[in-house]
């Protein structure tokens, strides 16, 4: 999809510049490749959208690092054969709008106004869904129930130097205060 949009944008740029070369204004929002993660470019535009997204969430963080992490997570999900369809992402986007008592058009407006595009937010949703499935697949046992087998527990215990797990017991008593 990005390749298609880039090609279409490039074709439009070539067509516009071939018609007439007049006063060229600098682009309002130019994007250049900032990082390359597993042959996947992370652009300054992506980072700017993530910074706006963090600001919208009132969270602090490094937008560049978050985009690198998201790219790595998506690459791992792809390696595991996990694919999140557009329909799944659209449904999650709709649920997000509904849970925040908003219409889709209102949510789109909030995203655009804050500098987070709808497509960026949907890619964030896709990455979160894919990563959750990747983590589930990683810790799922062979029988598909998601339970951890005894052998897995023993293996993890041995990885930690054979230290046995410890338990702490607490005695609770009911205390009544008369006020």
N, C-alpha and C positions, 0 to 999 in steps of 0.2 A: 504494500500500500504506500509506504514512504517513497519507494522507488518510482511508483507511478506519479505521485504528487510532485516529486522532485523533477521528473521528466516533463510533466505538464507545465510546471512553473518555469523550467528552463526554456521550453519551447515558446512560452508566452513572452519571456524576456527577450529571446532572439527576435521574435516577430516584432516586438515593440521597438527594439533598438534599430532594426533594419528599416523601419518606416521613416524615421527621422531621428537625427541625433541633435537634440537641442540641449538646453540646460539640464544637466543631470543632477538631481537631488540625491543625497545619500539615502539609502534605504532606512525606513523607520526602525526595522528590526532585522539586522543582519545576523546570521548564525554561522559560526565556524566550528570546526571539529576541535574539541578541547582535549578529549581522551579517546583512545581506542582500546576497547575491552574485548578480548577474544575476537578480533576482527570486526567488532560492532562499534560504530562511532557514537560517541556521546558529545552532543553539540552544546555550544553556549546557550542556544535557545532552549534545549532540554533543561539545562541547569537553571536558567532564568525562570522557566515554568515551575520547576521544583522548588525554587526559593520562594516564589509567590505562593505555592501550595503550602509550604511550611509556615509562611506568614499567616495565611488564611486559617491554619490549624492552631495558630499561636504556639508553635513549637520552635525550639532552637535546634539547629543542626547544620551540618555541612551539606548543602544541596548537591555539590559535585560528588561527594562520597556516597550520598544516597542514590544518585543516578548510577554510579559504578556498581553499587551493591545490587540495585534492581537489575542491571544488565547481567551481572553474574548469576543472579537467581533465575532469570529467564533462560540463560544458557544452560544451567543445570536442569531446569524443568524440561527443556527441549531434549537434552541428552537422555533423560529418563522417559521420553516419549509422552510427556504431558502436554496436552494442547487444550487451551481454553477457547471455546468458540465465541464468536461475536454475539450470538444469542445469549450465552451465559453472562457475558459482560454487560450486555444491555439490560438483562433482567436484574443484575446486581445494581446497576446504575439506577434503575427504576425503584428498587427496594430502598436504596439510599435516599432518594428523593422522597419517597413515601414516609420513611421513618423520620424524616426531618420536616414532615408536613408541608412539602413543597410540590408544585407541579414541575414536570421536566423542564418547561420553558423557564421557570423561575431559577431552577438549579443551573441551567445553562447560562442564564444571565449573571448569576453570582460568580460562576467560574470565569466567564469572560471579563467581568468587571474587575475581578481581583488579579487578573493576569494569568490565570490557570485555564488552559484551553480544555474543552470537553474531551478532546482526543487524548490529552495528557492524563487527565483524571481517569479515563477509561483504561489507558495503558497501566496506570498505577493499580487499578482494580484487577486487571488481568494478571499482573505480576504477583499481587497478593494471593489471588486464588491459586495460581500455578505453584507458588512457593508452599502454600499450605498443603497442596496435594503432594508435592515433592517430599515434604517432611513426613506426611502420613505414610507415603510409600516406603520411606527409609526405615521407619520404625514398625511397619506392619510385619507380622509374622507370616509364615508360609500358608497358614490355614485361612487367612483373610479376615480373622476376627479382630485383629489389631492388638491381641494380647501378647505379652512378652513371654517367651518360653523360658524354662528353667536354665537351659543351656546359654541363652542370651544373658541372663542374670549372672551366671557363673563366669562367663567370658568377660563381662564388664567388671566384675569384682576382681578378676585376675589382672585386668588392665590397670587397675588402681593399686597394684602391688599386693594383691591378696588380702587386703584389709577387709575384715568382716563389717557388714553394716551394723550400726548401733541404733538402739532405740532408747527413748527417754520416756519414762512414765510420769504422769502428773496425777495427783490426787485432788479432785475437785470437791468442794463442799458448798452447799447452799448457805448463803449468808443473808439474813433478813435484817434490814435497817428499819427501825421504827422512828418515824419523823413526827 
